[in-house]
Amino acid sequence: MPIDVLVEGLLFYKSAPQKKQTVMKLFGISDLELGTAIETLKVRLVSGATRLVETADEIQLVTCSELAPVIEAMRKSELKA
């Protein structure tokens, strides 16, 4: 299975930022391999509902900013119910 798919699955499952070092150790990959997977994943996600956010040490899946009004409306509706 491609590394970018493994990383996406991990981030979806964890629903929280993950340390790059932890991801590399978990999948037995190098910094270069993770970097390539991150770039591939960013490209794949660019037109979907989620995005990959990367800092120097961590990566995380987040909802795209364009969905903020829809999510806010759903949240308000749920609070009223």
C-alpha angles and dihedrals in degrees: 000000000000115000093235089059091049091050092048091050092049093049092047091049095046096042089200138082113286127208112245090224090056092050092049092050093045094053097032094238136139129246089255092052091049091048091053091047091050092052091047091049093048090054093047093050098046094097099037138078096269135057134196115240117199130192127176092274108017146046129203141174114235136174113263114258092238089070094055095100092048093047091047091051091050091048092051091047091052092049091053092051 
